[in-house]
């Protein structure tokens, strides 16, 4: 029998919910624990006796809310000298209400308080439950046990005890959500509203970019979103056993990421980054940055499909509460919601717990889903357009804590980047492209950002303003409902942006003729609907904005070549070139002509000889493009050797940038050669000039050589050189090239 940690005295186990009348109340509170447990450190028998009958008069009511009144309390007594026998590996037993006994094994310690952050402790010993998931924290102060916290995750129960110097204490049941997120809802395609398609303008980053996202490079506090798979070991999870977890995935393939997965991973990061925009923390996906950050300045969230180790597998996520700055033991949370309508919100929700936040609910639900287009982060706001921190202003709120103040106390906030009036405005030099800033929500102090710019002469100006996610076409998960005004030096309103929903509509995009002079751009948070029954107030309304102000450039035609590989042709053979013409300007480009030029070096310009073939290109709107395929009969006029050909589009009216009107040159090698669909076997050949060999089947070379100044180019999926008993040599000063390809032979 394991040594016991404490003995539990007889006391009531009662439901302290309010009851309709006094007689029912008397009946409920007379439920008593009839077994007295004398638990000592040595193996002993368990004796029992009836201790006392509880009357209404001796009931001690210390709770103040209806929720707290549902929890019971029991006097306990520590075993004498147990604080001296808490070495790592020791198994301790303790009794819990309801005649339950649990064994726990001490895994180690931390040199501070554990999850009871406000409890003074020199050291906390951490034990894991041997049957079922959970932990026992033992708080030591000056060599004595001062407190204990039991998290019985298997049964979603929590108990706290504080002890005096004699070892006497009171075991009080707690709300487990005070310490970890118990049952955060899971969202799947079967239960969520249909997730929107990826917006055409939204990014789908490549993997390298996705692995190095940072919201505030250089900021020392880190919230790391771990999408990448791996292994994790901590006494706080899985009873200290190692968890091998998959990378983030929305399907059965966990070895690679689809375009949608990469978009949704970026969007999850972007939503969390905006929720923490006013605060002194860098939201990142960079594993190396997390590893290099001191553990008391970091937390991580592992987004994975792996949850079979967790008792509540099927939940949307889980994290411990109020653990930022407390080290790695509890500083990792888990996210299993993977869809675009829930991923970013779950990342912010679970990290909100890590900062010290509790759930936002209502009398009927633990997780408030919100109303209209709004929802609270610490509820379950899945699919909402605006998702914000809250202080319980919505109808029926059961949690009034000040989310923003709690996060600020945990990690601090950033300074304001722009003044709040024209006299303190940040001065701009045009053009300004996608300048990002932060508007603090009213819960952190009213914020207005003012920028000013000067036009020395009248000009046509393009302006675009809005929340970054909205500008990119995303319709949910942003934090900022934005108002903007462009004002002249005389105070006249030039144009304005009124707040609206969804975020993709909260955008000002105009082309304006402006006279010379000074202008102020005024940005401020403003709810599109301040009625808390249908919208939201200003407490949590804040986040990122982005704006572009630039003089209109006019059309800008750019020619590029889709054909990039070296072309091997015989004299007289045609070549096919595929080009793209795009208008990268901000005004329509008139119809024009695409021409082709040939040079003896890679730098081809419109001053080089021109091919006879041309193509007409129709007018192109801004951002429009067209693909052009042209067969060119140029090789009959070219000698054997290396040449380069490029496509160039004629400039159009209003185009000021013409240096990009020509594509890069495509290399052409005119040579003697053979292209055969059958296998080519080349034996005893000397290649002394320009030559190519092509076969979609195979090529074998034996007893042959490429001598000085000779060039041999091979294209085939299967090439055998110098088989056993034969030779093949390449002299200095020659070129020998093999391309694994399937050529098209006539």
BELRADA-V115901 format. One record per run of one state. SS is the DSSP state (a for helix, b for strand, c for the rest). FROM is the first residue (numbers start at 1). LEN is the number of residues. If there is no record, write none. Layout:
ss->[SS SS]
from->[FROM FROM]
len->[LEN LEN]
This chain:
ss->[c b c b c b c a c b c a c a c b c a c b c b c b c b c b c b c b c a c b c a c b c b c b c a c b c a c b c b c a c a b c b c b c b c a c b c b c b c a c b c a c b c b c a c b c b c a c b c b c b c a c b c b c b c b c b c b c b c b c b c b c b c a c b c b c b c b c b c b c b c b c b c b c b c b c b c]
from->[1 3 5 6 9 12 13 22 30 32 33 56 59 68 71 73 79 82 85 91 97 100 111 123 130 134 142 144 153 157 164 168 175 176 179 180 181 207 211 214 215 222 227 230 233 238 241 243 246 259 276 279 280 282 285 287 293 295 298 304 317 319 320 321 332 336 343 356 371 372 374 377 386 389 403 412 413 414 422 425 426 428 432 440 442 445 448 456 459 467 468 472 478 479 482 489 493 498 503 506 507 515 517 526 543 552 557 562 567 570 575 584 589 590 592 600 609 618 620 621 625 633 635 638 641 650 662 663 666 671 672 676 680 684 686 688 690 695 699 703 704 707 711 716 719 722 728 731 735 740]
len->[2 2 1 3 3 1 9 8 2 1 23 3 9 3 2 6 3 3 6 6 3 11 12 7 4 8 2 9 4 7 4 7 1 3 1 1 26 4 3 1 7 5 3 3 5 3 2 3 13 17 3 1 2 3 2 6 2 3 6 13 2 1 1 11 4 7 13 15 1 2 3 9 3 14 9 1 1 8 3 1 2 4 8 2 3 3 8 3 8 1 4 6 1 3 7 4 5 5 3 1 8 2 9 17 9 5 5 5 3 5 9 5 1 2 8 9 9 2 1 4 8 2 3 3 9 12 1 3 5 1 4 4 4 2 2 2 5 4 4 1 3 4 5 3 3 6 3 4 5 7]
